[in-house]
Amino acid sequence: MIRERYKGYVIEANPHQLADDSRWTLDINIERHEDDGVKVHPYFGASTLETKEEAIQHGLNFGRQIIDGTVAGCAAP
């Protein structure tokens, strides 16, 4: 699991390897730390990637795009 701070949020990339074809999932959590606690929201990408490193980098980029508001149908917590 890799964590990155971005614009007041924390993006956590946590890819998983698929058993059937050894590809990696695009799974992330986006956290927002506030005075009353932490809000966490999971996001899952539809694509899979060849390596864990690719999945981490794409996951972090996906999280940045969600926070920036450029992913249709997705909003940061």
Secondary structure, DSSP 8 states (H G I E B T S, - for coil): -EEEEETTEEEEE---B-TTT--EEEEEEEEEEETTEEEEEEEEEEEEESSHHHHHHHHHHHHHHHHHT-STT----
